[in-house]
Amino acid sequence: MVKLKSTKLIFVSLFLALSTTNFFLFKEWLLLTRESELVVLYSSKAMKSSDGGHVSRIDLKTQTSNMSRDPSDRHIPREPFRNIFACQGLEGKRVILQDEWEKLMKLGIPQRKPIPHIHASQKTPAEDADISIAITLFARVRQLSFLLDLAKQWTGPVSIAIHIPNWDEIGKFFTFFHESSCELKKFSFHFLLDTMRSVDDPIPVSDLMNLAIKNTRAEFVFNLDIGFLPCDGSYPRLLKLLHEDKDVLHALNDHTLLVIPGFEWKLNNLSMKPPLNRTTLLKLKREKIVRPLRMPKLAPKSKLVNYGLWPKNEEGPVYPTSFLYGSEPFVIARKQGLPPYRNSLARLEWIEECDAFGYKLWVVRSLFVFKNCTANLNQRPNQEIQSEYSEFRNRLPDRYQRHFAVPTVDNFASKPYDDDCLSKYHSASRTERHILCEWLHFSASSDHRRQVARVIRGNFTFTSADISVATQGSVDRLGRLSNIAQYWDGPISMAVYIKTIADIQKTFEFFSQHEYSLSKVTVHFFFEKLLSTRDKLYPHNYLRNCALNFTDSDYVINLDIDFVPNIGAYSGLVRLVRTDENVRTALNNKTLLVLPAFESGLDTHDSSMTMSLGIPHDKKELLRELFKSAEPFHLKKFPPGHSPTDFGLWFANTTGSAYQITFKHSFEPYVLARREGLPWFWTGFRGFGLNKYSWYEDAHMMKYKFSVLRDFFVFHVGSSSPPQPIASWIRYEYRAFKSFLEVKAKDLSSRNRTG
């Protein structure tokens, strides 16, 4: 690097430095401006000196304060400079790419090195707004011309990773950029220097996509391939959709991928202008000139996008779809929390991993992308690709477990928290100090949710065939936990919803005041940040999963916190499971044993009402008070919820210890079940509507049977909640849930056939 005081000295210095070399053998040069600096990089790869020796590349950095822009100055090539100064200023890092490349080459072993922000885009007004979406993609240098059409179609930011397998490609890139800098002002470019591959070798797609996604400033990313064009007005229409339809925005913020359908020419019609509006596209589709995009690798038999639904607008701007093996759609996703691309199959495996981690798929009706280039697609599954994909799927955790997974802390009490953090709460107990520090750590992290297991451990020794009650609630409903503990002599697994540090302190205060009566309760904390409007609704199913999964007994009753079992239920049920072979066999073979639910006829709003206020002790007392101070739960308000219990048969008391019933739509009883193998609660439902019923629908699909216990019941404490309207987004969520069940049913059927 040689510093010059005047730009006129540049060419003089070059002439002296290259007196024995042909000056015109230099392949490329680059001018980068950053504030008052002008960086000039020259490439001289494969240049030979007059004596046959290798001439090293030359980097020149000239610092100028008042560089003349007089066109009469013939020493400065005006056109490239004029484009750069007028349109870009080429702000960015002062990266000496030549030095970086040479460092990699000197290592003597194949290496890859990412270099982000070779050129950073000009920040658009949209990026300063509360919502921004960036296209993320990768390319070889020879594919860069496709970006010019993309720049015309997409008015938002673009983050693109460029594969650089040799020094010549760097020069070619900057030559292209000099000529097109005005058109590419919204583009951010990142380099992946790669000494492991040649220009024609397959490129490391996953590394490139991770580089493009990681280094975009946008909140949401639109993963696309080079050569595809979004339809007209895609960016403003997407922003309008997310601003006006809060249900879609909330879904996108909470593990949902928006699928953008893809289309292509049926034949090689690249001479035709691509159809970039919906009307033209549908006309050409009817004429069989264009078709839905074929999947490039495994070509699944059915299509993830239901193209029969796509043209219809009467049912809203989006509709849910099911994940299909072998599909790799283009999607829009929230950048935060996305799993990285990992393997050579790139998006194919990435989509499946998103599905395994609980992402849902919604198709956007009004938008599409069109393939405007040729590519070699595998019309039949390639054996090598199929083998690699199968190996990946075998390594992937069980999607029906990981689908609902939440970051979990099992050993918070032994974690080495910072002394400064611990000293803030010196007056609290050791356990409380540690959990407060865990909350501060969570607050500073990127996690949306986190669960901490066994914050307060119950004092109970588990034996075989033991039964736990699993329940959950917010801090203001802890008083009702005392009711369950009063009636249930066995272990209780309680998940507490924590939104603030005050919630933690109130929970510890409550348990210190009721230490003796709650000694059998094991408490888990569920942390959540309120990032969207939907987060303000109570997340029943996240907490149900938390309480259920950290239960230590073989059998469990999943109970809402405002219900209590009848007196003596724990000892009676444990004895029944141990001594009645029919009951034990039923539980161990996918049968849910229903405990009929009742409620009081008394009008009270006391959240801590105890048995002195009319809760029957046992079935005999319940039958005596039937339809006086006790009645079947919600049988008048919502009969489908509990009528399949067949209360008439239960009242008759003429059956054995249990009698079988048929599952019906909307049935949502309280049940005793074997914990192993149970489905998870669908976490997309929040607040009022379908949150509990969906679990029973899942269990029914998994071939669980239902029987009613003759001598046991649960009783609702206090007044019932008033009916609430079901949120508009519930219909989307339920469709997503049903799509999930369809895929799960096919999976289970396939496993049963192969098993």
N, C-alpha and C positions, 0 to 999 in steps of 0.2 A: 504494500500500500504506500503510495507516494503522495505527499501533500503538496499542492500547488497553490500559489497565491493568486494566480490569474488564470481564467479559463483559456486564454490564448496560449498558455504554456502547455496545455494538454497535448496537443499534437506534436509540439516540439519534443516533449519528453517521450512520446510514443516513438517518434522517428529515431531518437537516440537509443532507446531501449531495444529497438527492433532493426537496427542497422544491418544486421546479418540475416534478417528474416524477411520473408515476404509479408508485408503488412496486410495484404488482402486475404491471407489465409486465416485471419481471425474470423471465427464463425458468427459470433453474436456480441452485442454489447447492450448494456442496460443503464438507463439513467433513473435514479431514484431520488426524489426530493423529500426531505424531511426538515421542516422549518427552513433554515438557511443553508442546508447542506445538499450537495449534489453528489450522489454516489454513482460511479461509473464502473461497471464490472465487465471485464473482457474474458472471453473463453478462447483458449488456444489449444484445445485438445487435439492430440495427434500432430501437433506442429513440430517440425524438425528444423534445427539450426543448420547453418551452412556446413558445419563439420559433422552433421549427422546426429548430433546429440539432441535429446528431448528438451524443448524450451518450456519452462514452467509457465502456467497461466499468470496473467498480470491483473492485479486489482488496483484501480486508481480511485482515490477518494479526494475530491476537490471541495474545499470549504469556500463558499462564496458568500459575500454579503450583498453585493449589488450587481448581480450578473446582468450584463446587457442583454436585452431582448431585441436589439436593433436588427431587423432583417438583413441589413447590409453586412452584418458580421458573418462572413463566410466560413469562419472556423467552427461554427456551431450548426449541426444539421437541424433546421428549423422545424420541420413538420412533426417528428416524434415529440420534440419538446413542447410544441404548441399544444398538442393534444393532451399531454400529461398535465401541464400547468393549468390549462383552461378547464379541464373536466375533472381531474382527480386530485392533483397535488401529490398523489402516490404516497399518502401517509402510511406508516407502518413501521415495522421493526427494521433496524439497520442490520440486516442479516447478511453476512458475507457467505453466500452459498458455496462459493468455490472452496473456501476453507473448510466448510462443513463436509463437502464431498471428499476432499482430499483426506480429511481425518478418518472418514469411513474407509477409504481405500487403503490407508496406511495400516489399518488394523489387520489386514491380510485375511480376514474371514468375512463371510457374507453378513451384512448388517442392514437394518432398516432404521431410519431416524425420521420421526415426524417433525415438521417445522410449520407451526401454525401461523396464520396471518401474514403470508408473503405479501398479500395486499388485503387490507381491511376495507370493507364496503363503506361508502358514505352512509351515515345513520339516517334512515328515513323517518319521517314524522310518525309512521305507523309503529316503529320500534320504540318510540317514546310513549306510545299509548299503553293502555293496560293489557292489550292483546296484540301479539305479533306472531306471525307464522313464517318460517323460513323453509324453502326447499333445500334439502340436503342430498347430495349426490357425489359421485366420483367419476373420474374420466382419465383416459390416456391423453397425452398432449395432442395426438393426431385427431382426437374427437372434439376438440375445443370449438370448432366451427358450429357445432350444434347449439352452443350457448347463445349465439346471436338470435336465433329464432325463439329460444326460451326467454331471453330478455324482453322480447316484444310481447310475449303472452303473459308473463308473470311480473307484476309491478311491485312485489314484495322483495325481501332480502333472499339471497341465495348463498349457501355455504357449500363450497365444492373442494374436494380433496383431489389433488393431481398426483398421479403415479410418475415418479422420476427414476427410471432405471439407468440413466447415464447422463453425463454432463451436457451432451448435445440437446437433450430434451429441455433443459433449463433455458437455453438460448432460444429454442423454438417457441417456448411458452411466452417469453418476453417479447419476441418479435410479434406474435399474435396479439399480445396485450397492448403493445404500442399502437397497433392499428385499430384496436377496438375498445380502447379504454372508456370512451364516452358511453358506449352502449352497455358496458359492464360495470357501471358505477355502483350498482346495488349488490355486486358479487364480492364475496370474500373468498380468497384462494389460500389453500394450505398445501404444502408439499409433503410427500412421503418419499424421502430419498431411500432408494432400494438397490443395494449392490448384490442382492441375491438373485435377481432375475434379469433377463434380457427384455428388449422391447416387445418381442412377440410371445413371451411366456405368459401364462395366466397370471392375472394380477391379484394381489392380496385384498380382496373386496372388503372383508370384515375390518381390517386395519384402516382402510380408507374411509369406510362409512363411519367408524368410531371417531376418526379424526374430524370429519365434516360435522358430525352431530355435536361433539364436545365443544367445538369452537364457534358455534353460532350464538349470537346474543338473544335470539328469539326465544319466547316462552314455549312455543309449539314448533314441531318439526314435521315436514312433509317429505317422507323418504321417496325419492324418485330415481329413475335410471336415466342416463344420458340418452338423448334421442327421442324422449317423450315430451309432448307439449300439453300443458293444461288447457282446458277450454277457455273461451273468451270470458274475461272478467272474473277469473277464478279467485284472485286474491281479495278484491273488494267484496265479492259475494260471500266468501268464507268469513271475513271479518263481520259482515252484516249478520250472518247466521249466528255467530257466537255472541254478538252483542244483543241480538233481539230474542234468541231462544236460549234462555238461561238453563233449561233442562239439558240441552246439548252441551253447553259450556260446562255445567257441573259434571256431566258424565265424562267429558274429556279430561277434567281435572281429577277424576276418580277411576282410573284404570279402564278407560274405554278408548279403542282405536277407531277413528273414522275412516272407513274404506272408501277410496275414490276409484270407481270402476275404470277399467282400461279397455281400449278398443284398438283394432289394427285393420289394415287392408286385408281382404280375403285373398287377393292376388297382389302381385307386386305392382302397385299403382302409385309409385312415388312421384311420378310426373304430375299427378293430380294434386290439387291443393287440399291439404288435410282438412276434414270437417271439424271445425272448432266451435260450433254452436250446436246445441242440443237438437234443434229442429232438423238441421241438415244431417246430423249423425243418424237420427232415427229413420229418416227417409232412406239413406244409403243402407242402413241395416235391413230395412224391409226389402230393399232391392237386392240384398245379399252381396253388396259390394264391400261392406265392412262387417266385422264380426267381433265378438268379445275376445279379449286378449287370451291367447293360450299361455298356460304356465310354462316357463322355459325349461324346467328340469324334470319333474315327475308327472306332469300332465294328468291330474286327477280326473276321474270319470265325470264327476259332477262339479258344478261351479259354485264357489263361495258366494258370489254375487248372484242373487236371484233376479235374473234379467227380466222375468215376467213382472216383478214388482217395481223394478227401477223406474220405468216411465210414468208410473202412477203417482200423482201428487196429492190425492185427496186424503191420504193418511199421515200427512206431516212430512217434514223435510228429511227425515232419516227413518230407517227401519233396521231392526236387528237381524243378524245372520249368524250362522253356525260356523265354527272353525272346521276346516276340512284338511285332512292330511295331504301334503303335497302342494297346497295353495301358498302363494306368496304375493298377496295383493299390495298395492300402494296404499299407504295409510298416513293419516295425520295423528300425531300423538303428543302428549305433554312431555317435554324433554326431561323434566325432573323425574327420577325414579325408573326410567327405562332401562331394561337389561341391555348390556352391550352386545354387539355382533361378535360372534366367537369363532366360527369355523369357516371352511371353504365354501359351504353351501349358503352362507350369508343369510339373505332375507328369508329363505325357506325355513331355516332352523330358528332364526330370530322370531318369526311370527309364532312358531310353535312354542317357543320358550315364553313369549308374552302370554299365550293362552294358558300355559301351565302355571304362570304366576298370577292368574286371575283377571287378565284383560278381556274385555268383551269387545265385540265387533258390531259397529253400526255403519250401514251403508248410507252415503249422502246421495240423495236423489238428483239434485240439480247439477252436479259437477261430474266431470270425467277427464281422463287423459287419453291422448292418442299417440300411438307409436308411429313416428315419422321417419323410420330408418329400417334397414334390413338387418337381420341377425340370424344366426344359426340356432334354431330351437330344437331341442330333443323332442320329437313327436312321441317316442316311446321311452319308457324308463330305461335309462342307461344302467347297466349292471353295477358299475363302479359307484355311480351316484346313489343308486338304491341301497347298496351295501353300506355306504357311509351314512346315509340318512337313517337306516335301521339301527346302526351302532349308536348314533346320536340319540335316537328315541329311547334306546335301552338305558342310556346314562341319565336321561331326564327323569327327575323325581316324579312320582305318581301325580299326575295333573289334578286328580280329584282330592289330593291332600294339599299340594302346593298352591292350588288355585285360590285358596283362602288364607294363605300364610301371611303373618304379620311379623315384622322384626321382633324378636323375643329375647329377653334377658332372663337367664335362669339363675345366675349366681351373683346378683347385685351386691349381696352382703360381703362378698370377698373381693369385689373389684377395687383396684387402687385409685380411689377418687383423690382429687387434689386437696391438699391440706387447707388451702385458703377457702375452698368450698365447704369442707367439713367444719371449719372454725366459725363459719357464718351462723351455724345452727348449734352452737355448743350446748345450749340448754335442752336440746331434744335428745331422745334416746339414740343409741348407736344406729339401730335399724332405721329410725326416721331420718337421721342425718344422711345416711347412705341413699335412701330413696329420694330425698330432696335433691341431692347431687345428681342422681340419675335423671330426675326431671330437668334440671338445668342443662345437662348434657343433651337430652332429647330436644329441648327448646332450641339449642344452638345447632342441631343437626338438620339434615335435609329430610329426615323421616317425617311422614305425615302421621303415622301411628306407631305405637310401640307398646308391647305388653310385657309386664314384669311379673314373673311367676312367684307365687308363695312369698309375698311380702310379709305377711303375718301367718305363721304356721300354726295350725290347729293341733291340739294335744289329743291325738287319737291313735290307737294301735289297730291297724287294719288286719283283718283275717280273711280267709277264703269266703267267696260268695258275699262279700260286704257290699253295702249299698250306700251311695252318697246322693245327697240332693245338690244339684248344680243350679245356681241362681245368679242373678246379676241386678245391678241397679246403680243409680246415681247417688251422690252423697246425701241428698235431701230425702232419700227413701231408706236410709239405713235403719231407721226405727222399725221398719217392717221385718227386718232380719231377725230381730228379737222374737217375733211371733213364731217364725219357722223354728228357731232354736228351742223355743219352749215346747213345741209339739214334736219335734224330731230329735230322737236321742242319738242319732248316728252322725257321721261326718257331713260337713257342708262345704262345698266349694263355691266361693263368692267372688265374682268379678265386679270391681268398682270402677265406674267411669270417672276419669280424671281429666279435667280441662284446665285447671289452674293449680298453682302451688297451694292455694288456700284449701282446695279440695283434699290434698294430701294431709294437711295439718288437721282438718276437721275429721277425717277418717281415723287418724291415730288418736285424736281426743275421744271420739266415740268409743273406740275399742278399749281404751284405757278405763273408761267409765263403766264398761260392761265386760270386763275381762273374764269374770267367772262364768256368766251366762253364755258367753260366746266362745268358750274355750275350745269347742270342737270345730270352729270355723277357720278354714284356710282362705286367706284373702289374696287375690291377684289384682294388680292395677292395670287398667287399660288407658294409656295416654293417647290423646288425639289433639291435633291442631285444627282450629276452625278456619279452613282455607276457602270455603265456599258457602253459599247460602244453604245448600243441602246438608252441610256438616252441622248445622244448628239443630237438625232433627236427631233424635236419640238413636244410636246405632245398636238396636237390640241384638242383632245377629252377630256382630263382632264380639260382643260381650258374652253371648251364649256360647260361642265357639271357645272363647277364652276359659270360661268356667268349666266347660265340658272337657276340654283337652288336658287341663291340669288336675283333673280328678284322679285320685289314686286308687279307687275301688274298681272292682270288676263290673259292677252294675251301677246304673245311675238313673235318677229321676230328674228330668229337666223341668224346673218349676219356676214360674214367675214369682217375683218377690212378694206379691200381694196375695199369694195362696199359701195355705198351710195343710199338711197331711193330717189325717185323723190321729187322735191320741193312740200311742202304741203301734203306729204304723211301721216304725223301724224294726222293732223286735219281731213283729208279726211277719213282715215281708222277708226278713233274713231267714226266719224259721221255715217259711213256705218254700223259698228257693232251695234250702238245704235238704228238706224232707220230701217235697213233692217232685217226683221225677218228671212228671208231665210238664209242670211249670218250668223246671230247670231246662228240660230238653227244648221246650218252646223258645225260651229266652236265648239259648245257645244256637238256635237255628232260625234266626231272623224273624222273631215275633216281638212285637211291641205290646206290652201289657198295659191297658188303659186303666187309669184311676178316674172314675167318674167325677166330674166337677160340679160343685154346688155353690150357691151364694146366699147371703142373708136377705131376708125380706125387710130387715130393719133399715131405716133411713139414717145413715151416719156418715160423717166425713172424717172420722177419727182414723188416722193412718196407723195408730198403734193399738187398735181394738184387740182385746184378748178374749179368752174363752168365756170370761164373765159377761161378755156382751152378746152371747148367743151362738157360739160356735159349738156344734154337737161334738161330743167326745168320740162316739163310735157310730156304727151303722144303725144300731138299735135306737139310739137317741135321735139320729137323723130321720129315721122313718117316722118316729113319733111327732117330730116337729115339721114334717114335710108339708109344704104349702101353707105353713103358719109363719115360721121365722126362717125357713130354709126352702129353697127351690132349685131345680137344675139350672146351671149357669147359662145365662143368655138364651135360654130356650125360647123365650118370647121375642127377644130383640133380634136374634140372628140364629134361627133354628139349624141351618146347615153346619154351624160350628161344632155342635155337640150331639145333635139328634142321632147320628149313627151309633152312639153308645148303647141305644135301646134301653132307656131308663125303665120302661115297663118290665122288661125281663130282669133287670137288676133289682127292682123293688120286689119282685115275686120271690126272690131268694131260693129258687128251686134248682139252680144249676150246680155244677161242680165248682171248684175253686176259681175257674175262669171259663168264659164262653166266647166263642169266635164270632166276630162281626165282619162286615164288608166295608172297606174304605170307600168313601164317597167324596165328591168334590167339595172343598171348603172345610172338611173335617180337620180340626186342630185340637186334639185332646192333650191331656198330660199323661205321660207314659213312663213305665219302668222298662229299661232296655239294657242289654249287654253293651258296654261302652265300645268294645272293639268292633271296628267295621262300620260304625254309624256314619251316615253322611254328615257333611258340614252344613251349617246354616248359610244360606245365600246372603252375602254381606252387602249386596247392592240395595236391599230394602232397608229403609230407615224411616223412623216415625211410624205413623199408622198405616196399615194395609199390607197384607200378604206376608209379613215377615216370618210368622210362625207356620202358617199353612204351607208355604213353599217347602219347608223341611219335610213335612209329611208327604207331600207330592213326590219329592225326591225319594224318600224311603219306599213309597208305594212302587215307583218305577224300578227300584232295586229289589223288588219282590219280597219286601217285608210284609208279614201278615199282622192282623190286629185281633187281639182278644181282650176281654174286659175282666178285671179282677172283681170277684163277687163281694169281698168283705172289706175293701179299702176304698177310700175316696180322698179328694182334696177339696178345700173350702176357701172361697174368696173372702178376704178380709177387707172391710171398709166398703165404700161406695164404688160402683163401677165408673170407669171413665166415660164421659159423654161421647156419643158418636162424633167422629171427625171426618171431614172430607178427605178423600184419597187424592194425593198430589198428582198433578198432570203427568209428571215424569214416571209414575209408577207403571203406566202402560208400556213405556219403552223398556223399563227394567224387567217387567214380567215377560215380555217377548224375548229379551236376552236370556232370562232364566230358562224359558221353554226351549230356546235354541240349544242351550247348554245341556238340558236334559235329553234332547234328541241325539246329540253327539254321544253323550254318556251312555245312553241306551244301546246305540250301535256298538260302542266300544265293549260294553259288558257282554253283549250278545256274541261279538266276535271272540272275546276271551273264553266264553263258555264253550263255543264250538271247537276252538283250538285246544282248550283244556281237557 
